């Protein structure tokens, strides 16, 4: 599981890096596009490696012999002159760390920088799905690990560097009690979590539950929430108060851990010596490290999969553009349908029920043949034409916008395909290729190597894929490695059984009820409660399922759970199995 960054973690990490690296001399700096790594090699055999691959995110500090070996293996860097780190800083409520550099002495270089320009800062941007590293000199980008557009920002060498804009409330100062209470009361109780993440500085999806409090009474108490917000602001400060000291914790997230500067009151959180130590533990658990072979998924295989996904998306987008443009070329079809209905009503006394066609005089005096439904009378046929005309008129009004959106989509896919060779696989490119493509990568690799998948595949009545775990260990693999965050996770309540995943990539809406019930029926049938008359099946988004530390295989702790009650139906499950790709 990759590291998740928010402004609290970034601020605390900047403070720790400033205390650890301030004043040290950087002899080499490497941007490794193939593996999405940034490495700084220091005098004395120390190396800092930031793994910016979407599947990683850890930052590792290697010292002693490991740092010297890494230095010998890497060779030259992207600096023209050696540089000293004068400060490491992160602004309030930012996910951006700036290493301020002061050139000293001479060193070798293998990546040309503009003549006469030396970097005054190495900037790490740690926004969701947009991790990047840039060398900046007086507001101009000299080098960038991932050349790209980010909204209206151009992150290319030679472009002006503009930091991402924030703007949430109370970034630099604690809100007054009355001001906070007014804001708090203005939010609906059920929408406070969303409003906090959207509007309030220092709050993120990582810590919003902590701000609200686990107890209902605390969750409704504005003053308690304000105190917890102040705790986050203090934890995210690069220079915490002397009476507080420095903290670092390892928060359990499934089989992985999330470094964080406070425990968030999570019972299974464990203290760590530092955030960097917690990062090292997270990397060890994930099996990633600062070598190209282990920094993320196999690059050649991932590129091949991503190219195929982009080609498929491009073909579908092109067909949609063609179909919409063809509809636009048909002209004002709604007027033709409407006039047919009007002519039928004008000639209703001359048309007999059972006729398959009406031959009438058109408004311009010509003869016109109008197809009819023989089983319906003239008025019903006319109403059908009017209904089709209204539907067609709505489509005609929407067609220009739909065509523009389809063309923009096609252009984005074509641009993504062209960027792939330069940037390598990125989370943004995978999202353009399709929401389920990321989670399907492991399944495709398993299929190629002949390794069995940890789940059986069924198909719901609405055509959605349902994945059913084969064993306790397979349940863990299915839930944490073969599903996407917004998929639906299901399990029979208080009964041993399979984890079930309903593939669903829409974070804004829940799946159709019929598909959800099909998945619940699969969960009930794959549990020890299958012989009961009515089975309670819990369900939630997969991203709300975590694995407690040292828990047995298959044991998880779901959150935000809802419950469906279904009657086990082996015949229906058999039908879904026969419709799936694993059917014999």
VEXDREN-2710 file (C-alpha; in Angstrom, 1 decimal):
% VEXDREN-2710
k/r/px/py/pz
1/UNK/0.0/0.0/0.0
2/UNK/1.5/3.4/-1.0
3/UNK/2.2/6.1/1.6
4/UNK/-0.5/8.7/1.8
5/UNK/0.6/12.3/2.3
6/UNK/-1.3/15.1/3.9
7/UNK/-0.2/18.5/5.2
8/UNK/0.3/17.3/8.7
9/UNK/2.7/14.5/7.7
10/UNK/4.5/16.7/5.2
11/UNK/5.1/19.5/7.8
12/UNK/6.4/17.1/10.4
13/UNK/8.6/15.2/7.8
14/UNK/10.0/18.6/6.6
15/UNK/11.0/19.4/10.2
16/UNK/12.6/16.0/10.7
17/UNK/14.6/16.3/7.5
18/UNK/15.7/19.8/8.4
19/UNK/17.1/18.6/11.7
20/UNK/18.7/15.6/10.0
21/UNK/20.1/17.1/6.8
22/UNK/20.5/20.8/7.5
23/UNK/24.0/22.0/6.7
24/UNK/24.9/18.8/4.8
25/UNK/26.6/18.9/1.4
26/UNK/24.9/17.3/-1.5
27/UNK/27.4/16.0/-4.1
28/UNK/25.0/14.3/-6.5
29/UNK/21.3/14.5/-7.2
30/UNK/19.6/12.0/-9.5
31/UNK/16.2/12.1/-11.2
32/UNK/15.5/8.5/-12.3
33/UNK/12.5/8.7/-14.6
34/UNK/12.3/4.9/-15.3
35/UNK/11.7/4.1/-11.6
36/UNK/10.3/7.5/-10.5
37/UNK/13.0/7.9/-7.9
38/UNK/14.8/11.0/-6.6
39/UNK/18.2/10.4/-4.9
40/UNK/20.5/12.8/-3.1
41/UNK/24.0/11.6/-2.3
42/UNK/25.8/13.4/0.6
43/UNK/29.4/13.8/1.6
44/UNK/30.3/11.1/4.1
45/UNK/28.3/8.2/2.6
46/UNK/24.7/9.2/3.2
47/UNK/22.0/8.9/0.7
48/UNK/18.3/10.1/0.7
49/UNK/16.0/8.3/-1.7
50/UNK/12.4/9.4/-2.4
51/UNK/10.4/6.8/-4.2
52/UNK/7.7/8.7/-6.2
53/UNK/6.2/5.7/-7.9
54/UNK/2.4/5.6/-7.3
55/UNK/2.8/2.1/-5.7
56/UNK/5.4/3.4/-3.2
57/UNK/5.9/6.9/-1.8
58/UNK/8.4/6.0/1.0
59/UNK/11.5/8.2/1.7
60/UNK/14.6/6.3/2.8
61/UNK/17.7/7.6/4.5
62/UNK/20.7/5.3/3.9
63/UNK/23.9/5.8/5.9
64/UNK/27.3/4.2/6.2
65/UNK/28.3/1.4/3.8
66/UNK/24.9/1.2/2.1
67/UNK/25.1/4.9/1.2
68/UNK/28.6/4.6/-0.2
69/UNK/27.6/1.5/-2.3
70/UNK/24.6/3.3/-3.7
71/UNK/26.8/6.3/-4.6
72/UNK/29.3/4.1/-6.5
73/UNK/26.5/2.4/-8.4
74/UNK/24.8/5.7/-9.4
75/UNK/27.8/7.6/-10.7
76/UNK/27.1/11.2/-11.7
77/UNK/24.1/13.3/-10.9
78/UNK/22.2/16.3/-12.2
79/UNK/24.0/19.0/-10.3
80/UNK/26.6/21.2/-11.9
81/UNK/28.0/22.3/-8.6
82/UNK/27.8/20.6/-5.2
83/UNK/25.3/22.2/-2.9
84/UNK/24.7/22.7/0.8
85/UNK/21.2/22.2/2.3
86/UNK/20.5/25.4/4.1
87/UNK/16.9/24.6/5.1
88/UNK/14.1/22.1/4.6
89/UNK/10.7/23.8/4.7
90/UNK/7.0/23.2/4.2
91/UNK/4.4/26.0/4.2
92/UNK/1.3/25.8/6.3
93/UNK/-1.3/23.3/5.1
94/UNK/0.9/22.4/2.1
95/UNK/1.9/19.0/0.6
96/UNK/5.1/20.4/-0.7
97/UNK/8.7/20.2/0.7
98/UNK/11.4/22.6/-0.4
99/UNK/15.1/21.7/0.1
100/UNK/16.9/25.1/-0.1
101/UNK/20.3/24.8/-1.7
102/UNK/23.4/26.9/-1.7
103/UNK/26.0/26.0/-4.4
104/UNK/29.5/25.2/-3.1
105/UNK/32.6/23.9/-5.0
106/UNK/32.6/22.0/-8.2
107/UNK/31.3/18.6/-9.2
108/UNK/30.5/16.6/-12.4
109/UNK/27.2/16.6/-14.3
110/UNK/25.6/14.3/-16.8
111/UNK/22.3/16.2/-17.3
112/UNK/22.8/19.6/-18.9
113/UNK/21.4/22.5/-16.9
114/UNK/20.9/26.0/-18.5
115/UNK/24.2/27.9/-18.7
116/UNK/24.8/30.1/-15.7
117/UNK/21.8/28.7/-13.8
118/UNK/22.2/26.8/-10.6
119/UNK/19.3/25.4/-8.5
120/UNK/18.3/27.2/-5.3
121/UNK/15.7/24.6/-4.3
122/UNK/14.8/21.0/-4.8
123/UNK/11.0/20.9/-4.5
124/UNK/9.0/17.7/-3.8
125/UNK/5.3/18.0/-4.6
126/UNK/3.3/15.3/-2.8
127/UNK/-0.2/15.8/-3.9
128/UNK/-2.5/12.9/-4.6
129/UNK/-1.5/11.0/-7.8
130/UNK/0.8/13.9/-8.7
131/UNK/4.0/13.1/-6.9
132/UNK/6.9/15.0/-8.5
133/UNK/10.3/16.5/-8.0
134/UNK/11.7/19.7/-9.5
135/UNK/14.9/21.7/-9.5
136/UNK/14.1/25.4/-9.4
137/UNK/16.2/28.5/-9.8
138/UNK/14.7/31.9/-9.1
139/UNK/11.3/30.7/-10.0
140/UNK/12.3/28.9/-13.2
141/UNK/12.2/25.1/-13.5
142/UNK/15.6/23.7/-14.4
143/UNK/14.8/20.0/-14.3
144/UNK/11.8/17.9/-13.5
145/UNK/11.3/14.2/-12.7
146/UNK/7.9/14.0/-14.4
147/UNK/7.4/16.6/-17.2
148/UNK/3.6/17.2/-17.4
149/UNK/0.7/19.6/-17.2
150/UNK/-0.9/19.9/-13.8
151/UNK/-4.1/21.9/-14.4
152/UNK/-3.0/25.3/-15.7
153/UNK/0.6/24.7/-14.5
154/UNK/3.3/23.7/-17.0
155/UNK/5.9/21.5/-15.3
156/UNK/8.6/21.5/-17.9
157/UNK/12.2/22.7/-17.9
158/UNK/12.3/26.4/-18.7
159/UNK/8.8/27.1/-17.5
160/UNK/8.0/29.4/-14.7
161/UNK/7.4/27.5/-11.5
162/UNK/4.2/28.2/-9.8
163/UNK/3.4/26.3/-6.6
164/UNK/0.0/24.6/-6.2
165/UNK/-2.5/27.0/-4.7
166/UNK/-4.2/26.1/-1.4
167/UNK/-6.7/28.5/0.2
168/UNK/-8.4/26.5/2.8
169/UNK/-9.5/28.1/6.1
170/UNK/-7.2/28.8/9.0
171/UNK/-4.0/27.6/7.5
172/UNK/-1.7/30.0/9.5
173/UNK/-3.7/30.7/12.7
174/UNK/-6.1/28.9/15.0
175/UNK/-9.7/30.0/14.5
176/UNK/-11.4/31.8/17.3
177/UNK/-13.9/29.9/19.3
178/UNK/-17.0/31.8/18.1
179/UNK/-15.8/31.8/14.5
180/UNK/-15.3/28.0/14.7
181/UNK/-18.6/27.4/16.3
182/UNK/-20.4/29.4/13.6
183/UNK/-18.7/27.4/10.9
184/UNK/-19.4/24.1/12.7
185/UNK/-23.1/24.8/13.2
186/UNK/-23.5/25.9/9.5
187/UNK/-22.6/22.3/8.4
188/UNK/-25.1/19.5/8.4
189/UNK/-24.1/16.8/10.9
190/UNK/-23.9/14.1/8.2
191/UNK/-21.8/16.3/6.0
192/UNK/-19.2/17.6/8.5
193/UNK/-16.5/15.1/7.5
194/UNK/-16.8/16.1/3.8
195/UNK/-16.8/19.8/4.8
196/UNK/-13.8/19.5/7.1
197/UNK/-11.7/17.9/4.3
198/UNK/-12.8/20.4/1.7
199/UNK/-12.7/23.6/3.7
200/UNK/-10.5/23.4/6.8
201/UNK/-6.7/23.5/6.7
202/UNK/-4.7/20.5/8.1
203/UNK/-7.7/18.1/7.8
204/UNK/-7.4/15.2/5.4
205/UNK/-9.0/11.8/4.8
206/UNK/-6.3/10.4/7.0
207/UNK/-7.3/12.4/10.1
208/UNK/-10.9/13.6/9.7
209/UNK/-12.3/10.8/11.8
210/UNK/-9.8/11.8/14.6
211/UNK/-11.1/15.4/14.4
212/UNK/-14.7/14.3/14.6
213/UNK/-13.9/11.8/17.4
214/UNK/-14.8/8.2/17.7
215/UNK/-17.5/8.8/20.3
216/UNK/-20.8/10.2/19.1
217/UNK/-20.8/12.9/21.8
218/UNK/-17.3/14.0/20.9
219/UNK/-18.3/14.0/17.3
220/UNK/-21.0/16.5/18.0
221/UNK/-18.9/18.8/20.2
222/UNK/-17.4/21.7/18.3
223/UNK/-14.9/22.6/21.1
224/UNK/-13.4/19.0/21.2
225/UNK/-13.1/19.1/17.4
226/UNK/-11.3/22.5/17.6
227/UNK/-8.8/21.1/20.2
228/UNK/-8.1/18.1/18.0
229/UNK/-7.6/20.5/15.0
230/UNK/-5.1/22.4/17.0
231/UNK/-3.3/19.1/17.8
232/UNK/-3.0/18.5/14.1
233/UNK/-1.7/22.0/13.4
234/UNK/1.0/21.5/16.1
235/UNK/2.0/18.1/14.8
236/UNK/2.3/19.5/11.3
237/UNK/4.6/22.2/12.4
238/UNK/8.2/21.9/11.2
239/UNK/9.3/23.3/14.6
240/UNK/7.0/21.7/17.3
241/UNK/6.9/23.4/20.7
242/UNK/9.7/22.3/23.1
243/UNK/7.3/21.0/25.7
244/UNK/5.7/18.7/23.2
245/UNK/8.8/17.1/21.7
246/UNK/8.8/15.1/18.5
247/UNK/6.6/12.1/17.9
248/UNK/6.4/9.4/15.2
249/UNK/3.9/6.6/14.8
250/UNK/3.2/3.6/12.6
251/UNK/-0.5/3.4/11.8
252/UNK/-1.7/0.0/10.7
253/UNK/-3.3/-0.1/7.2
254/UNK/-4.1/-3.7/6.2
255/UNK/-0.7/-5.5/5.8
256/UNK/1.1/-2.1/5.6
257/UNK/1.7/0.8/7.9
258/UNK/1.3/4.6/7.4
259/UNK/3.9/6.8/9.1
260/UNK/2.3/9.7/10.9
261/UNK/3.4/12.3/13.6
262/UNK/0.5/11.5/16.0
263/UNK/-1.3/8.2/16.8
264/UNK/-4.8/9.6/15.8
265/UNK/-6.0/7.7/18.9
266/UNK/-5.9/4.4/16.9
267/UNK/-5.5/1.5/19.4
268/UNK/-3.2/-0.5/17.2
269/UNK/-0.9/2.4/16.4
270/UNK/2.7/1.8/17.5
271/UNK/5.3/4.4/18.4
272/UNK/8.4/4.7/16.1
273/UNK/11.7/6.3/16.7
274/UNK/11.2/8.8/13.9
275/UNK/9.1/9.2/10.7
276/UNK/12.1/8.1/8.7
277/UNK/12.3/4.9/10.7
278/UNK/8.5/4.3/10.1
279/UNK/9.1/4.9/6.4
280/UNK/11.8/2.3/6.4
281/UNK/9.5/-0.2/8.1
282/UNK/6.8/0.6/5.6
283/UNK/9.2/0.0/2.7
284/UNK/10.3/-3.3/4.2
285/UNK/6.8/-4.5/4.6
286/UNK/6.0/-3.6/1.0
287/UNK/9.2/-5.1/-0.3
288/UNK/10.3/-1.9/-2.1
289/UNK/13.7/-0.3/-2.0
290/UNK/15.9/2.1/-3.8
291/UNK/16.8/-0.2/-6.7
292/UNK/15.2/-0.1/-10.2
293/UNK/14.2/-3.7/-9.9
294/UNK/12.3/-3.3/-6.7
295/UNK/11.0/0.3/-6.7
296/UNK/7.6/-0.6/-8.1
297/UNK/5.8/-3.0/-10.5
298/UNK/7.8/-4.5/-13.3
299/UNK/8.1/-1.6/-15.8
300/UNK/8.2/-3.5/-19.1
301/UNK/5.1/-5.5/-18.1
302/UNK/3.3/-2.5/-16.8
303/UNK/4.0/-0.5/-19.9
304/UNK/2.7/-3.3/-22.1
305/UNK/-0.5/-3.5/-20.0
306/UNK/-1.0/0.3/-20.0
307/UNK/-0.5/0.5/-23.7
308/UNK/-3.1/-2.2/-24.3
309/UNK/-5.6/-0.4/-21.9
310/UNK/-5.0/2.9/-23.6
311/UNK/-5.5/1.4/-27.1
312/UNK/-8.8/-0.1/-25.9
313/UNK/-10.0/3.2/-24.4
314/UNK/-8.9/5.1/-27.6
315/UNK/-10.9/2.7/-29.8
316/UNK/-14.0/3.1/-27.7
317/UNK/-13.7/6.9/-27.5
318/UNK/-13.2/7.1/-31.2
319/UNK/-16.3/5.0/-31.9
320/UNK/-18.4/7.2/-29.5
321/UNK/-17.2/10.4/-31.3
322/UNK/-18.2/8.9/-34.6
323/UNK/-21.6/7.8/-33.4
324/UNK/-22.4/11.2/-31.9
325/UNK/-21.2/13.1/-35.0
326/UNK/-23.4/10.8/-37.1
327/UNK/-26.4/11.7/-35.0
328/UNK/-25.7/15.4/-35.4
329/UNK/-25.5/15.0/-39.2
330/UNK/-29.0/13.5/-39.3
331/UNK/-30.3/17.0/-38.7
332/UNK/-33.5/18.1/-37.1
333/UNK/-35.0/14.6/-36.7
334/UNK/-37.2/15.7/-33.8
335/UNK/-39.2/18.0/-36.1
336/UNK/-39.7/15.1/-38.5
337/UNK/-41.0/12.8/-35.7
338/UNK/-43.2/15.6/-34.4
339/UNK/-44.8/16.3/-37.8
340/UNK/-45.5/12.6/-38.2
341/UNK/-47.5/12.6/-34.9
342/UNK/-49.4/15.7/-36.0
343/UNK/-50.3/14.2/-39.4
344/UNK/-51.6/11.1/-37.7
345/UNK/-53.9/13.1/-35.5
346/UNK/-55.1/15.2/-38.5
347/UNK/-56.0/11.9/-40.3
348/UNK/-57.1/9.8/-37.4
349/UNK/-60.6/9.1/-38.9
350/UNK/-59.1/7.7/-42.1
351/UNK/-56.6/5.3/-40.5
352/UNK/-57.7/1.9/-39.3
353/UNK/-56.3/0.0/-36.4
354/UNK/-54.2/-2.9/-37.7
355/UNK/-52.7/-0.8/-40.5
356/UNK/-48.9/-1.1/-40.6
357/UNK/-48.5/2.2/-42.6
358/UNK/-50.4/5.4/-43.1
359/UNK/-50.3/7.2/-46.5
360/UNK/-51.2/10.9/-45.9
361/UNK/-50.7/14.3/-47.5
362/UNK/-47.7/16.1/-46.0
363/UNK/-47.7/19.7/-45.1
364/UNK/-46.1/20.6/-48.4
365/UNK/-48.7/18.7/-50.4
366/UNK/-46.5/15.7/-51.1
367/UNK/-47.4/12.1/-50.3
368/UNK/-45.9/10.8/-47.0
369/UNK/-45.8/7.2/-45.7
370/UNK/-45.7/6.9/-41.9
371/UNK/-44.9/3.4/-40.3
372/UNK/-47.4/2.3/-37.7
373/UNK/-47.7/-0.3/-34.9
374/UNK/-50.6/-2.4/-36.1
375/UNK/-51.5/-3.4/-32.5
376/UNK/-52.2/0.2/-31.4
377/UNK/-54.8/2.7/-32.5
378/UNK/-54.0/5.9/-34.3
379/UNK/-53.8/8.1/-31.2
380/UNK/-51.4/5.7/-29.5
381/UNK/-49.2/5.7/-32.5
382/UNK/-49.2/9.5/-32.6
383/UNK/-48.3/9.8/-28.9
384/UNK/-45.4/7.4/-29.6
385/UNK/-44.1/9.7/-32.3
386/UNK/-44.5/12.7/-30.0
387/UNK/-42.6/10.9/-27.2
388/UNK/-39.8/10.0/-29.6
389/UNK/-39.7/13.6/-30.8
390/UNK/-39.3/14.9/-27.2
391/UNK/-36.5/12.4/-26.5
392/UNK/-34.8/13.3/-29.8
393/UNK/-35.1/17.0/-29.1
394/UNK/-33.3/16.6/-25.8
395/UNK/-30.6/14.6/-27.4
396/UNK/-30.2/17.3/-30.1
397/UNK/-29.8/20.0/-27.5
398/UNK/-27.1/17.9/-25.7
399/UNK/-25.3/16.7/-28.7
400/UNK/-22.8/19.6/-29.1
401/UNK/-21.7/19.3/-25.5
402/UNK/-21.5/15.5/-25.7
403/UNK/-19.4/15.7/-28.9
404/UNK/-17.1/18.3/-27.3
405/UNK/-16.7/16.1/-24.2
406/UNK/-16.1/13.0/-26.3
407/UNK/-13.5/14.8/-28.4
408/UNK/-11.7/16.1/-25.3
409/UNK/-11.7/12.5/-23.9
410/UNK/-10.2/11.1/-27.1
411/UNK/-7.6/13.9/-27.1
412/UNK/-6.7/13.1/-23.5
413/UNK/-6.3/9.4/-24.3
414/UNK/-4.2/10.2/-27.4
415/UNK/-2.0/12.6/-25.3
416/UNK/-1.6/9.9/-22.6
417/UNK/-0.5/7.4/-25.2
418/UNK/2.1/9.8/-26.5
419/UNK/3.4/10.7/-22.9
420/UNK/3.8/7.1/-21.9
421/UNK/7.2/6.6/-23.5
422/UNK/8.5/9.8/-21.9
423/UNK/7.0/9.5/-18.4
424/UNK/6.5/5.7/-18.0
425/UNK/3.4/4.3/-16.2
426/UNK/1.9/6.8/-13.8
427/UNK/-1.2/6.8/-11.7
428/UNK/-2.8/9.6/-13.9
429/UNK/-2.2/7.5/-17.1
430/UNK/-3.7/4.4/-15.4
431/UNK/-6.8/6.5/-14.4
432/UNK/-7.2/7.7/-18.0
433/UNK/-6.8/4.1/-19.2
434/UNK/-9.7/3.1/-16.9
435/UNK/-10.6/3.0/-13.2
436/UNK/-10.3/-0.8/-12.9
437/UNK/-7.1/-1.1/-14.8
438/UNK/-4.9/-0.5/-11.7
439/UNK/-6.5/-3.3/-9.7
440/UNK/-6.5/-5.7/-12.7
441/UNK/-2.7/-5.5/-13.3
442/UNK/-2.0/-8.2/-10.7
443/UNK/-4.7/-10.4/-12.1
444/UNK/-3.3/-10.1/-15.7
445/UNK/0.2/-10.9/-14.5
446/UNK/-1.1/-14.0/-12.6
447/UNK/-2.9/-15.1/-15.7
448/UNK/0.2/-14.8/-17.9
449/UNK/2.4/-16.8/-15.5
450/UNK/-0.2/-19.5/-14.9
451/UNK/-0.4/-18.8/-11.1
452/UNK/-4.0/-19.3/-9.9
453/UNK/-6.0/-16.3/-9.0
454/UNK/-7.1/-16.1/-5.3
455/UNK/-10.7/-15.8/-6.2
456/UNK/-13.6/-17.2/-8.4
457/UNK/-15.3/-14.8/-10.8
458/UNK/-19.1/-14.5/-11.1
459/UNK/-21.2/-12.0/-13.1
460/UNK/-24.2/-10.1/-11.6
461/UNK/-27.5/-9.5/-13.3
462/UNK/-26.3/-6.1/-14.3
463/UNK/-23.0/-7.4/-15.9
464/UNK/-20.7/-6.4/-13.0
465/UNK/-17.9/-8.8/-12.0
466/UNK/-18.1/-10.4/-8.6
467/UNK/-14.9/-11.9/-7.0
468/UNK/-15.2/-14.5/-4.3
469/UNK/-12.2/-15.5/-2.2
470/UNK/-11.1/-19.1/-2.2
471/UNK/-9.6/-19.4/1.3
472/UNK/-8.6/-17.3/4.3
473/UNK/-5.2/-16.4/2.8
474/UNK/-6.9/-15.8/-0.5
475/UNK/-9.3/-13.5/1.2
476/UNK/-6.4/-11.2/2.2
477/UNK/-5.0/-11.2/-1.3
478/UNK/-8.4/-10.5/-2.9
479/UNK/-9.2/-7.6/-0.5
480/UNK/-5.9/-5.9/-0.4
481/UNK/-4.2/-6.7/-3.8
482/UNK/-6.9/-7.6/-6.3
483/UNK/-9.5/-4.8/-5.7
484/UNK/-9.7/-1.1/-6.2
485/UNK/-10.4/1.4/-3.3
486/UNK/-14.0/2.1/-4.5
487/UNK/-15.0/-1.5/-5.1
488/UNK/-17.6/-2.9/-2.8
489/UNK/-16.4/-5.4/-0.1
490/UNK/-19.0/-7.9/1.4
491/UNK/-18.9/-10.6/4.0
492/UNK/-21.5/-12.6/5.9
493/UNK/-21.9/-11.1/9.4
494/UNK/-20.6/-13.2/12.3
495/UNK/-20.0/-16.2/10.1
496/UNK/-16.9/-17.7/8.7
497/UNK/-16.8/-17.3/4.9
498/UNK/-15.3/-15.8/1.8
499/UNK/-14.5/-12.1/1.2
500/UNK/-16.5/-10.9/-1.8
501/UNK/-15.6/-8.0/-4.0
502/UNK/-18.1/-6.3/-6.4
503/UNK/-16.2/-4.4/-9.0
504/UNK/-17.4/-0.8/-8.9
505/UNK/-15.3/2.2/-9.8
506/UNK/-17.8/5.0/-9.1
507/UNK/-16.9/6.9/-5.9
508/UNK/-19.9/9.2/-6.2
509/UNK/-22.7/6.5/-6.3
510/UNK/-23.4/3.1/-4.9
511/UNK/-23.9/0.2/-7.3
512/UNK/-27.5/-0.8/-8.4
513/UNK/-29.4/-2.6/-5.8
514/UNK/-29.9/-5.7/-7.9
515/UNK/-26.1/-6.1/-8.4
516/UNK/-25.4/-5.5/-4.8
517/UNK/-27.9/-8.2/-3.8
518/UNK/-26.3/-10.6/-6.2
519/UNK/-22.9/-10.0/-4.6
520/UNK/-24.5/-10.4/-1.1
521/UNK/-26.1/-13.7/-2.2
522/UNK/-22.6/-14.9/-3.3
523/UNK/-21.2/-13.9/0.1
524/UNK/-24.0/-15.7/1.9
525/UNK/-23.6/-18.8/-0.2
526/UNK/-19.8/-18.8/0.5
527/UNK/-20.3/-18.7/4.2
528/UNK/-21.1/-21.0/7.0
529/UNK/-24.5/-19.3/7.3
530/UNK/-25.6/-20.6/3.8
531/UNK/-28.1/-23.0/5.4
532/UNK/-29.9/-20.2/7.2
533/UNK/-33.2/-18.9/6.0
534/UNK/-32.0/-15.2/6.1
535/UNK/-28.4/-14.1/6.1
536/UNK/-27.1/-10.7/7.2
537/UNK/-24.3/-9.5/4.8
538/UNK/-22.2/-6.5/5.7
539/UNK/-20.9/-4.3/3.0
540/UNK/-18.7/-1.2/2.6
541/UNK/-16.2/0.4/0.2
542/UNK/-13.0/-1.7/0.1
543/UNK/-11.0/1.4/1.1
544/UNK/-12.7/1.3/4.5
545/UNK/-11.4/-2.2/5.2
546/UNK/-8.2/-2.6/7.1
547/UNK/-6.2/-5.5/8.6
548/UNK/-5.3/-5.2/12.2
549/UNK/-1.7/-5.9/13.1
550/UNK/-0.9/-9.5/13.8
551/UNK/-4.4/-10.6/12.8
552/UNK/-5.0/-14.1/11.5
553/UNK/-5.3/-14.7/7.8
554/UNK/-8.6/-13.4/6.5
555/UNK/-9.4/-11.4/9.6
556/UNK/-10.1/-7.7/8.8
557/UNK/-11.8/-4.7/10.5
558/UNK/-14.3/-3.0/8.2
559/UNK/-15.6/0.5/8.8
560/UNK/-18.7/2.5/7.7
561/UNK/-20.5/-0.8/7.3
562/UNK/-24.1/-1.3/6.0
563/UNK/-26.1/-4.5/6.1
564/UNK/-28.2/-6.4/3.5
565/UNK/-30.5/-9.3/4.4
566/UNK/-30.7/-12.0/1.7
567/UNK/-32.1/-15.5/1.4
568/UNK/-29.4/-17.9/0.2
569/UNK/-30.2/-19.1/-3.3
570/UNK/-27.7/-21.7/-4.7
571/UNK/-29.5/-21.8/-8.1
572/UNK/-29.0/-18.0/-8.5
573/UNK/-25.3/-18.3/-7.5
574/UNK/-24.8/-21.1/-9.9
575/UNK/-26.3/-19.0/-12.7
576/UNK/-23.9/-16.1/-11.9
577/UNK/-21.0/-18.6/-11.9
578/UNK/-22.0/-20.0/-15.3
579/UNK/-22.1/-16.5/-16.6
580/UNK/-18.6/-15.8/-15.3
581/UNK/-15.3/-16.3/-17.1
582/UNK/-14.3/-19.2/-14.9
583/UNK/-17.2/-21.3/-16.0
584/UNK/-16.1/-24.7/-17.4
END
